[in-house]
Amino acid sequence: MGALDGVRVVDVGLLVQGPQAGQTLRDLGAEVIKVELPGMGDMARWIPISMEDLRTPYFEACNRGKRSITIDLRVAEGADVFRKLVDTADVLLANFKPGTLEAWGLGYEILSQTNPGLIYAMGSTFGPEGKGADREGADLAGQAAGGLISTTGFDGEPPTPVGATVADHIGSMNMTVGILAALFSRKSTGIGQRIDVSLLGGQIYAQASEYTAYLMTGEVPGRSNAGHPLLPMAYGILETSDGYMALVGVLPEKREAFYEAAGVPELINDERFAPLLYTTEIRKELFRLLADGFKSKTTEEWVQILDQMEVRYAPVNDYAQAVADPLVTTNGYIVELEDFDGRTKQVVGSPIRMSGTPTEPSVAAPELGQHTEEILLELGYTWEQIGELRDLQSI
């Protein structure tokens, strides 16, 4: 029994922002029905690993354990099926361009007339209102418009996107939080509500501290320069002999031993590095002076040294190294499950741990329309009616 056992979610999401919110709700115990366009499905089904390996990581990652039904929402017969399905749901989530569902006669005002408890969660790229809000976009647009890309890299070099769909992910988490809050509110009011989140809004909120610094000073914090523009201390990335190490600050009482280990004991008497916080230029100079010492040892040697000193750090892992880290598997961030053919398969687990109602990741995403007949029969359709809908290409 998951925390959301008994909650039914209709997921009309595409790619990551909407579907990952649905995936989180599914891991928390909700039933999630994924609605897809007949013959086409979620666009994530069309982003393979390569032309030689047609498996689809974006779709698999965000849709495990859901049931898939195909409905063409653009035609009257399909819209009627969809309304009947939504009437049985607690939550509807989507991330179409703003106004799309309304144009099909499936807006919140209409659907909530027959299902007043409906929680109607919409995700967009730029927000639900204002000039340009109806532009289509995706993760890269959220990273760019929200300012994240402007913070990456080094001064004087072109900025580069983060190498993961973080704007989509943050948008999905904001959607999930809104849905959970609306479910809680509905317990006392009996009434659902509309929720709107966006990639742009999510990026700004994720950088709330940095934006607040700008709003306070009028000065843009600037590039990360292998650290953070607002944290001018021993905070950043250093190269080792076989990789990289993230150094997460060195407290004053630990500096003497740290400088000794790094081969620069003279820095303990250098007045430039005496304060707790440095200027950006002094931080850059400190890392320049630490560079040779860090390159003289392996990452694992630095792990042992920094552990003994109780200095905060983390090795800079690639995905293979992270998956091999016992912390990742012990905590269930990557889990091994048995698929329907009895083979062991590794999947990304839930980052949420609950003692009373544990999360339960699923092993596989559904085939396109795999559960169409099953769901329609549950809604009261007969086989004859299902056949007629098939003839009309509505499902």
C-alpha positions, 0 to 999 in steps of 0.5 A: 500500500503506497501513500497514494493508494486509491488515487487515480491519475490521468497523464497526458504528458509528453517527454519529461515535465508531465510524465516524470510528475506522473512517474513520481505519483506512480512510485508513491502508489497512485494508479496512473493511466497514460493517454497517448495519440493513436499510432504516435504516442508520447514523443519520448517513444521516438528518441532512441539511444541511437539508430542502432539501439532503438530503446527509448530511455526518456520514455522508459525513465518516466513511464514505468508502471503506468497503463497506456490507453490511446485516445485522439483528443482532437476528434469528438468521439475521442474527446467523449472517451477522455471526458468519461475517463477524467470523470473517474480520476482524481488528477489530470496532468499535462504539459501541452502548449497553453490553451491546447486542451481548452481548444479541444473543449477539455479545459478545467472549467468544462471538466470540473463541471462533472468532476468538481474534485478534479485536480487539473495540473498543467505544465508549460515552458514559459508560464500560463500568461503573458506575451510569448506564453503560448510559445512551444519549448522544452528543457533547453528553453527553460534553462536558457530563459531562466538564466541557468545557462548563463551561470555555467562555464568560465569567464570569457568562454561560451556558456553551455547547457547542463548535460541533463534535462534539469529544467524539465525535472524541476518543473515535474517536481513542482507539478508533483508538489502542487498536486500533493498540496491540492489533494491535501486541500481537497480533503477539507474542501471536497473541491479540486483546483487548477495548478500551473507550473512552468520550466521558466518559473521552476528555473527561477525558483531553483536559483532563488538565492542567486536571484535574490542576490541580484535583486539585492545588489543589481549585480549579476552573480556571474559564471560558476568558474568551477565553483559558485559565484556567491561562495568565494571560499575553498569551494569548487572542482580540483583535478586529481591524477585520475579524475576530479574532486569537488571540494566543499569548503575547508573550515579554518581549524582544518586548513593547516592539515589540509594545506599540508596534505596539498603540499602548500603548508605556507598558505596557513600564514598567507594573509590573503587566505585568512578570512572565511570568505575570499574575493573571487580573484583570491579564490581563483588564486587559491585553487591555482596554488592547490592544483599541483598538489591535487594532481599529485594524488589519485581521487581515491587517495584524496577520498582517504585524506579528506575523510580522515580530516572530515573535510566535505568533498565528493568525487566527480562521478560519471554515470558509471561511477555513480551506479557503482557507488554502494551509497547509490545502490544501498539507498535504492537510488538505482535498484535491480528488478526482475522484468516480465521475462525473468531477467534482472534489470537495473532502473532508477529508483525513487529518491523518496524514502518512506517508512510506513508506505514505501515507494515502489518503482516499477520495472517497465513502461507500457507498450503504446495502447497496451491497456486500451481495451482493458480501460475502456471495458472498465469505463463500461464500453462494450466490445462492439463500441470499442470496435466502432471507436477503432473504426473511427480511429478515435482510439 
